[in-house]
Amino acid sequence: MRTIRKITLWGCLALVSLTALIYVADDLWARFRRRPVEQIKVGRLYAAVNHWNEVEYSVGTPIMETCVDALMPHFGYAPCWYLRRHTIQQIGP
């Protein structure tokens, strides 16, 4: 019983360590590149609930969203690979 607990503990520790190592390496890669940020046009879709509990949608004007060219989010920006696949943002319920 103790060996299963020990194996599980070491497995979780290895997984957390690997995740932290990947994040730090990705952050250093993004910092040492000359221009790690890009601009991508993202459409907006506003959703509002009316009096009959139905959701009404209205299209907003597209905006230019700043993204970082990295695997994970850094500097407060979303990754560019994510924004390229999600070009419409829903605002509201």
Stockholm file with secondary structure:
# STOCKHOLM 1.0

chainA/1-93         MRTIRKITLWGCLALVSLTALIYVADDLWARFRRRPVEQIKVGRLYAAVNHWNEVEYSVGTPIMETCVDALMPHFGYAPCWYLRRHTIQQIGP
#=GR chainA/1-93 SS CHHHHHHHHHHHHHHHHHHHHHHHHHHHHHHSSSCCEEEEEEEEEEEEECTTSCEEEEECCCEEEEEESSSSCBTTBEEHHHHHHCCEEEECC
#=GC SS_cons        CHHHHHHHHHHHHHHHHHHHHHHHHHHHHHHSSSCCEEEEEEEEEEEEECTTSCEEEEECCCEEEEEESSSSCBTTBEEHHHHHHCCEEEECC
//
